[in-house]
Amino acid sequence: MKQQIIAELKQELHRMEVSSQPHEFDKHLYAMERLIGLLKQDNSAAVPPVAPASRQDPASMSADDREMLRMMGGSAEGHRDSPRRSEQIPAETLDTDDGFGNGDSLFDF
């Protein structure tokens, strides 16, 4: 079944390439979309359902995973391998003309 659909997709692609009228192009594009939908439907029926992802235990995370999580601003509960960014670099604020802006938020001007 899959091979037949792929063969038909190739034929529709060729027909679309040689079409001279915009409405013919659209017609072949629509046919390809429908064939791709059939392929997806066929694949989803063949693939067993996947169990929902559960929250990973921080103790089982690799060092690379913990580092990536730290770099993205998250934390693994119970793990403090390196100090947080705010602890590493002191906050540097600049003086503004009015002395009012440049707060902690990106939107403080």
Contact map, one row per residue, 1 for C-alpha under 8 A:
1111100000000000000000000000000000000000000000000000000000000000000000000000000000000000000000000000000000000
1111110000000000000000000000000000000010010000000000000000000000000000000000000000000000000000000000000000000
1111111000000000000000000000000000000000000000000000000000000000000000000000000000000000000000000000000000000
1111111100000000000000000000000000000000000000000000000000000000000000000000000000000000000000000000000000000
1111111110000000000000000000000000100110000000000000000000000000000000000000000000000000000000000000000000000
0111111111000000000000000000000000000000000000000000000000000000000000000000000000000000000000000000000000000
0011111111100000000000000000000000000000000000000000000000000000000000000000000000000000000000000000000000000
0001111111110000000000000000000000100000000000000000000000000000000000000000000000000000000000000000000000000
0000111111111000000000000000000100110000000000000000000000000000000000000000000000000000000000000000000000000
0000011111111100000000000000000000000000000000000000000000000000000000000000000000000000000000000000000000000
0000001111111110000000000000000000000000000000000000000000000000000000000000000000000000000000000000000000000
0000000111111111000000000001101100000000000000000000000000000000000000000000000000000000000000000000000000000
0000000011111111100000000001100100000000000000000000000000000000000000000000000000000000000000000000000000000
0000000001111111110000000000000000000000000000000000000000000000000000000000000000000000000000000000000000000
0000000000111111111000000001000000000000000000000000000000000000000000000000000000000000000000000000000000000
0000000000011111111000011001100000000000000000000000000000000000000000000000000000000000000000000000000000000
0000000000001111111000001000000000000000000000000000000000000000000000000000000000000000000000000000000000000
0000000000000111111100000000000000000000000000000000000000000000000000000000000000000000000000000000000000000
0000000000000011111111011000000000000000000000000000000000000000000000000000000000000000000000000000000000000
0000000000000000011111011000000000000000000000000000000000000000000000000000000000000000000000000000000000000
0000000000000000001111111000000000000000000000000000000000000000000000000000000000000000000000000000000000000
0000000000000000001111111100000000000000000000000000000000000000000000000000000000000000000000000000000000000
0000000000000000000011111110000000000000000000000000000000000000000000000000000000000000000000000000000000000
0000000000000001001111111111000000000000000000000000000000000000000000000000000000000000000000000000000000000
0000000000000001101111111111100000000000000000000000000000000000000000000000000000000000000000000000000000000
0000000000000000000001111111110000000000000000000000000000000000000000000000000000000000000000000000000000000
0000000000000000000000111111111000000000000000000000000000000000000000000000000000000000000000000000000000000
0000000000011011000000011111111100000000000000000000000000000000000000000000000000000000000000000000000000000
0000000000011001000000001111111110000000000000000000000000000000000000000000000000000000000000000000000000000
0000000000000000000000000111111111000000000000000000000000000000000000000000000000000000000000000000000000000
0000000000010000000000000011111111100000000000000000000000000000000000000000000000000000000000000000000000000
0000000010011000000000000001111111110000000000000000000000000000000000000000000000000000000000000000000000000
0000000000000000000000000000111111111000000000000000000000000000000000000000000000000000000000000000000000000
0000000000000000000000000000011111111100000000000000000000000000000000000000000000000000000000000000000000000
0000100110000000000000000000001111111110000000000000000000000000000000000000000000000000000000000000000000000
0000000010000000000000000000000111111111000000000000000000000000000000000000000000000000000000000000000000000
0000000000000000000000000000000011111111100000000000000000000000000000000000000000000000000000000000000000000
0000100000000000000000000000000001111111110000000000000000000000000000000000000000000000000000000000000000000
0100100000000000000000000000000000111111111000000000000000000000000000000000000000000000000000000000000000000
0000000000000000000000000000000000011111111100000000000000000000000000000000000000000000000000000000000000000
0000000000000000000000000000000000001111111110000000000000000000000000000000000000000000000000000000000000000
0100000000000000000000000000000000000111111111000000000000000000000000000000000000000000000000000000000000000
0000000000000000000000000000000000000011111111100000000000000000000000000000000000000000000000000000000000000
0000000000000000000000000000000000000001111111110000000000000000000000000000000000000000000000000000000000000
0000000000000000000000000000000000000000111111110000000000000000000000000000000000000000000000000000000000000
0000000000000000000000000000000000000000011111110000000000000000000000000000000000000000000000000000000000000
0000000000000000000000000000000000000000001111111000000000000000000000000000000000000000000000000000000000000
0000000000000000000000000000000000000000000111111100000000000000000000000000000000000000000000000000000000000
0000000000000000000000000000000000000000000000111110000000000000000000000000000000000000000000000000000000000
0000000000000000000000000000000000000000000000011111000000000000000000000000000000000000000000000000000000000
0000000000000000000000000000000000000000000000001111100000000000000000000000000000000000000000000000000000000
0000000000000000000000000000000000000000000000000111110000000000000000000000000000000000000000000000000000000
0000000000000000000000000000000000000000000000000011111000000000000000000000000000000000000000000000000000000
0000000000000000000000000000000000000000000000000001111100000000000000000000000000000000000000000000000000000
0000000000000000000000000000000000000000000000000000111110000000000000000000000000000000000000000000000000000
0000000000000000000000000000000000000000000000000000011111011000000000000000000000000000000000000000000000000
0000000000000000000000000000000000000000000000000000001111111000000000000000000000000000000000000000000000000
0000000000000000000000000000000000000000000000000000000111111000000000000001111000000000000000000000000000000
0000000000000000000000000000000000000000000000000000000011111000000000000000000000000000000000000000000000000
0000000000000000000000000000000000000000000000000000000111111100000000000000000000000000000000000000000000000
0000000000000000000000000000000000000000000000000000000111111110110000000000000000000000000000000000000000000
0000000000000000000000000000000000000000000000000000000000011111110000000000000000000000000000000000000000000
0000000000000000000000000000000000000000000000000000000000001111111000000000000000000000000000000000000000000
0000000000000000000000000000000000000000000000000000000000000111111100000000000000000000000000000000000000000
0000000000000000000000000000000000000000000000000000000000001111111110000000000000000000000000000000000000000
0000000000000000000000000000000000000000000000000000000000001111111111000011000000000000000000000000000000000
0000000000000000000000000000000000000000000000000000000000000011111111100000000000000000000000000000000000000
0000000000000000000000000000000000000000000000000000000000000001111111110000000000000000000000000000000000000
0000000000000000000000000000000000000000000000000000000000000000111111111111000000000000000000000000000000000
0000000000000000000000000000000000000000000000000000000000000000011111111111000000010000000000000000000000000
0000000000000000000000000000000000000000000000000000000000000000001111111100000000000000000000000000000000000
0000000000000000000000000000000000000000000000000000000000000000000111111100000000000000000000000000000000000
0000000000000000000000000000000000000000000000000000000000000000000011111110000000000000000000000000000000000
0000000000000000000000000000000000000000000000000000000000000000000011111111000000000000000000000000000000000
0000000000000000000000000000000000000000000000000000000000000000010011001111101000000000000000000000000000000
0000000000000000000000000000000000000000000000000000000001000000010011000111111100000000000000000000000000000
0000000000000000000000000000000000000000000000000000000001000000000000000011111000000000000000000000000000000
0000000000000000000000000000000000000000000000000000000001000000000000000001111100000000000000000000000000000
0000000000000000000000000000000000000000000000000000000001000000000000000011111110000000000000000000000000000
0000000000000000000000000000000000000000000000000000000000000000000000000001011111100000000000000000000000000
0000000000000000000000000000000000000000000000000000000000000000000000000000001111100000000000000000000000000
0000000000000000000000000000000000000000000000000000000000000000000000000000000111110000000000000000000000000
0000000000000000000000000000000000000000000000000000000000000000000000000000000111111011000000000000000000000
0000000000000000000000000000000000000000000000000000000000000000000001000000000001111111000000000000000000000
0000000000000000000000000000000000000000000000000000000000000000000000000000000000111111100000000000000000000
0000000000000000000000000000000000000000000000000000000000000000000000000000000000011111111000000000000000000
0000000000000000000000000000000000000000000000000000000000000000000000000000000000111111110000000000000000000
0000000000000000000000000000000000000000000000000000000000000000000000000000000000111111110000000000000000000
0000000000000000000000000000000000000000000000000000000000000000000000000000000000001111111000000000000000000
0000000000000000000000000000000000000000000000000000000000000000000000000000000000000111111100000000000000000
0000000000000000000000000000000000000000000000000000000000000000000000000000000000000100111110000000000000000
0000000000000000000000000000000000000000000000000000000000000000000000000000000000000000011111000000000000000
0000000000000000000000000000000000000000000000000000000000000000000000000000000000000000001111100000011000000
0000000000000000000000000000000000000000000000000000000000000000000000000000000000000000000111110000010000000
0000000000000000000000000000000000000000000000000000000000000000000000000000000000000000000011111010010000000
0000000000000000000000000000000000000000000000000000000000000000000000000000000000000000000001111111110000000
0000000000000000000000000000000000000000000000000000000000000000000000000000000000000000000000111111000000000
0000000000000000000000000000000000000000000000000000000000000000000000000000000000000000000000011111100000000
0000000000000000000000000000000000000000000000000000000000000000000000000000000000000000000000111111100000000
0000000000000000000000000000000000000000000000000000000000000000000000000000000000000000000000011111110000000
0000000000000000000000000000000000000000000000000000000000000000000000000000000000000000000000010111111000011
0000000000000000000000000000000000000000000000000000000000000000000000000000000000000000000011110001111110011
0000000000000000000000000000000000000000000000000000000000000000000000000000000000000000000010000000111111011
0000000000000000000000000000000000000000000000000000000000000000000000000000000000000000000000000000011111010
0000000000000000000000000000000000000000000000000000000000000000000000000000000000000000000000000000011111110
0000000000000000000000000000000000000000000000000000000000000000000000000000000000000000000000000000001111111
0000000000000000000000000000000000000000000000000000000000000000000000000000000000000000000000000000000011111
0000000000000000000000000000000000000000000000000000000000000000000000000000000000000000000000000000111111111
0000000000000000000000000000000000000000000000000000000000000000000000000000000000000000000000000000111001111
